[in-house]
Amino acid sequence: MHQENMSANFNNLTRNDVKRRRHLGEHLTSEGIFIQYILPEIIAYRDEYLWADLFCGEGSLILPILGTIPERERESFFRNHIFMCDIQEEMVKRAVKRAVSYGIPEELACERIRINDSLRHFPAELTSVRTKVYHVTNPPYLYLGYIRKNSELSHYSDLFQGTGNGLQDLYQIAMSNDVRNDIRRMVYLVPTNFLFGKSVSERIRSYVLGNYSIEQATIIERKVFANTGTNILILFLRKAETPVEKIEFRALKISEKSRVGRYILRKEYRFSAGDAFDRYVEKNRQRNSPEVYFYLTRNEIVSNPGPNPVRIIDSKSYNSEGYSLFHLSVSKKMYERLKENPLFVRTLDTGTSRGRAGLYEIEKVFGADGIMVEGSTYRTNPIHIFFNNISSRPLALKIMNEFNRRLEELREETDSEFMTTYKYSTSSYTRKYLGLNQVKSLMKTIDIGGL
Ligand SMILES: C[S@@+](CC[C@H](N)C(=O)[O-])C[C@H]1O[C@@H](n2cnc3c(N)ncnc32)[C@H](O)[C@@H]1O
């Protein structure tokens, strides 16, 4: 209900609001997330730490702690144990108002909740007590690729130079500031790519996890924020005594059904939680494996006319009846090429158990011989796959079965974690995306001679 209200409000926002939100990475956490997943884990240390949020928004990740303190003790607790800031005056005002609603005098609230650009300035209030700070935060998310494409965001560029060199997102700048400032304990709400990503997060992961252990994590595979589909991770981090080589932890995964996953992250794999796929490929690599390439272009079909009838669908012309089917005539060479390459890749789970990502027969699914594409390609459309070193339909079908069997085995073993979660999923289960490079890699584990 809360989320529906937020979405309705969102529809009324002006374009400038939307832009401001995006540019400041503003996605506010609901108090419910804090109460359910964070508060129970920190309540035992409540009186030992200074609770800070340097990107506090309305204060949902800190202020509800006050609800656990008897009213007459709140003012003194607030004075000694809470500090928050945000770059937006409006957010600071809202957080102050919220503190006041817990009985904190406004003047005191304004002292301990203030405007600050925390990506650039570590607040002086924390420097002398830094080892006693517990930073609970959901920092702004903004990907460097997006920043670079937007001239209005050029003021962020310098953050990614010097100590920020190689980092890829504003949330990573926030994390690296904490490491540099020797913050000992923190809870970070960050995109799941922090644990599972490759080039987008390898550097920050090595920097943070080389020095901190993960006490526990919650991975939320459903929509948390009203205005973005980014899946998030609640990460409890603790500074380690010595450099970290290996981290073992349990994570609660919340999607259509909740479950607990066990993770082992290793320094040699840059602490990636999604490295099982790469390790599998490395371990099972074969010399004589299928070499594949993707896409049948319209141009290829048109420039190979001849007397042989084929049925081709256009992957971009989809309507309620399905894909448009074209009856065309092609050369003998093209005809044979299509017959010998009867498969397509479904990169995205459709949302039912029969439509999982994998290889399928074009004939069986679409009643066609080929899938053509013109112009820009879409990674989630069905994609015709061709073999470079195989020209036998029966062998292609065997490869399909072997490929799908391996893929399903890996998905079972890793809870599909090597695949990307599809953001805009509305189906009742989490839809996963299989990249074309992953298709190529998994093919390398199939021994053609053994089929
Ligand atoms: C993802 S929101 C999270 C807010 C809050 N922690 C929560 O979870 O509801 C990020 C917040 O960081 C603030 N912010 C963005 N850039 C900032 C900066 N350089 N310094 C301080 N706050 C910043 C935004 O105004 C926004 O309120």
Ligand as a Chemical Component Dictionary entry (heavy atoms), coordinates in Angstrom:
data_LIG
# 
_chem_comp.id                   LIG 
_chem_comp.type                 NON-POLYMER 
_chem_comp.pdbx_formal_charge   0 
_chem_comp.three_letter_code    LIG 
# 
loop_
_chem_comp_atom.comp_id 
_chem_comp_atom.atom_id 
_chem_comp_atom.alt_atom_id 
_chem_comp_atom.type_symbol 
_chem_comp_atom.charge 
_chem_comp_atom.model_Cartn_x 
_chem_comp_atom.model_Cartn_y 
_chem_comp_atom.model_Cartn_z 
_chem_comp_atom.pdbx_ordinal 
LIG C1  C1  C 0  19.641 6.796  -1.823 1  
LIG S1  S1  S 1  19.136 8.235  -0.923 2  
LIG C2  C2  C 0  19.061 7.557  0.675  3  
LIG C3  C3  C 0  18.499 8.379  1.739  4  
LIG C4  C4  C 0  18.338 7.647  3.080  5  
LIG N1  N1  N 0  19.614 7.157  3.583  6  
LIG C5  C5  C 0  17.347 6.534  2.956  7  
LIG O1  O1  O 0  17.763 5.396  2.837  8  
LIG O2  O2  O -1 16.143 6.809  2.929  9  
LIG C6  C6  C 0  20.596 9.152  -1.013 10 
LIG C7  C7  C 0  20.562 10.475 -0.297 11 
LIG O3  O3  O 0  21.859 11.035 -0.423 12 
LIG C8  C8  C 0  21.734 12.428 -0.616 13 
LIG N2  N2  N 0  22.941 12.874 -1.275 14 
LIG C9  C9  C 0  23.257 12.832 -2.598 15 
LIG N3  N3  N 0  24.493 13.319 -2.782 16 
LIG C10 C10 C 0  24.975 13.660 -1.561 17 
LIG C11 C11 C 0  26.190 14.206 -1.100 18 
LIG N4  N4  N 0  27.174 14.513 -1.950 19 
LIG N5  N5  N 0  26.336 14.420 0.229  20 
LIG C12 C12 C 0  25.344 14.124 1.102  21 
LIG N6  N6  N 0  24.159 13.624 0.712  22 
LIG C13 C13 C 0  23.983 13.375 -0.592 23 
LIG C14 C14 C 0  20.470 12.595 -1.427 24 
LIG O4  O4  O 0  19.932 13.881 -1.215 25 
LIG C15 C15 C 0  19.580 11.483 -0.842 26 
LIG O5  O5  O 0  18.784 11.966 0.198  27 
# 
loop_
_chem_comp_bond.comp_id 
_chem_comp_bond.atom_id_1 
_chem_comp_bond.atom_id_2 
_chem_comp_bond.value_order 
_chem_comp_bond.pdbx_ordinal 
LIG C1  S1  SING 1  
LIG S1  C2  SING 2  
LIG S1  C6  SING 3  
LIG C2  C3  SING 4  
LIG C3  C4  SING 5  
LIG C4  N1  SING 6  
LIG C4  C5  SING 7  
LIG C5  O1  DOUB 8  
LIG C5  O2  SING 9  
LIG C6  C7  SING 10 
LIG C7  O3  SING 11 
LIG C7  C15 SING 12 
LIG O3  C8  SING 13 
LIG C8  N2  SING 14 
LIG C8  C14 SING 15 
LIG N2  C9  SING 16 
LIG N2  C13 SING 17 
LIG C9  N3  DOUB 18 
LIG N3  C10 SING 19 
LIG C10 C11 SING 20 
LIG C10 C13 DOUB 21 
LIG C11 N4  SING 22 
LIG C11 N5  DOUB 23 
LIG N5  C12 SING 24 
LIG C12 N6  DOUB 25 
LIG N6  C13 SING 26 
LIG C14 O4  SING 27 
LIG C14 C15 SING 28 
LIG C15 O5  SING 29 
# 
